[in-house]
Amino acid sequence: MSKPDRYVGVDKDLNGGMTSIGKIIRDAWVFGLIPESETCEGWNLARIDALLQKVNAEWDRYGCMVSQLPEPLAQRHRDIHAQAMQNARAAGWSGEHETGDEEA
């Protein structure tokens, strides 16, 4: 089975949107690169990659660290990612896949 050539949208993505593309989109929302209403549904890989480059350029300005974000951006990051985790958990995501190989 081949991979789709268009993105399904962060709201329809696997694991309640807790994927690498979902993170790119949420970070793009944080930095105001796209509106929060934009799910990127129907985007091709080249367009997602172009968004990733813009997101990375923004993160580079802050040393790729949330703690270096100005408070308004840090708050926006907390709000967007907390809501995403809440939505993902409601959709059945637990986070175990991402941390399953970590030792306690």
N, C-alpha and C positions, 0 to 999 in steps of 0.2 A: 504494500500500500504506500502510495507516495504522500509526501507532506503537502498540505494545502499551500497554494501560492499567495494566499491572502490571509491576513490576520483576522481572527474571529471577533476581536474586541475584548478589552480588559474585563468587561462585565460578563463575558461568556467564556473566558479563558479557563483552563484547568485550574484546579485547586483554588477556586474563588478568585482567580487573578494573581495568585501568589507564584508567579513565574518571572523569569528574567525580563521578558518583554513587559509584563505588568509593572515591574519595578521601574523600568525606563519611563513608562507612561506616567506613573505616580510622581516620579521625580520631575518630569516635564511639567506636571501640574504645579508642583512646589515652586518651580522657578518661573512659572508664568509663560512657558514656551508654547503651551496649548491650553485652551480652556478646560476646566474640569468636566465639562459636558462632552469632551472629545474622547471617545473610547478607542479610537484608531481602527474601528471595524472596517474591513475592506482594504486596509493599507497593505502594500507589498513590502517585501523585505528591504528593498532599497530605501523606501521612505522611513521605515522603522530605524534602519541604520543611520540615516541622516539625522533623525531625532536623537538617537543615542550619541552621536557626535556633539550635538548641541548641549545635551545633558552633561556629557563629560566635560565640556568646556566650562560649564557653570560650576561643576564640582571642583574643577581645577582651581578656580578662583578662591576656593575655601579649603584648599588642601585635602579635598575629598573626605572631609570630616564634618559630621553634623554639628559637633561642638564648636566649629569655627563659623557656622552660619550666623548672620545677624539675627537678633531675637525674633523679628517678624517672620523671617524665613524658617527659623528653627521651630517656631510655633506652628507654622503652616505645615512643615514636615511632620511634626508630631500628630497634628490633626488628621492629615490625609492618610498617613500610614496606620494610625490607630483605627480609623474608620475602615480602611481596607482589611485589616486583620479581623475586625469584628464581622464584616461581611463575609470574609473567607471562612471563618469559624462557623457562621450560620449556614454556609454552603457545605460544611463537612470537613474543611481543612483543619488539621491539628498542628502542623509545623513539624511533626515527627520526621517526615521525609527529609527536611532540611537539616535536622539536628540528630538524626538517627545514628550517625557514626561517631558522635561525640561521647567521650567517657564522662561519667558523673564525677 
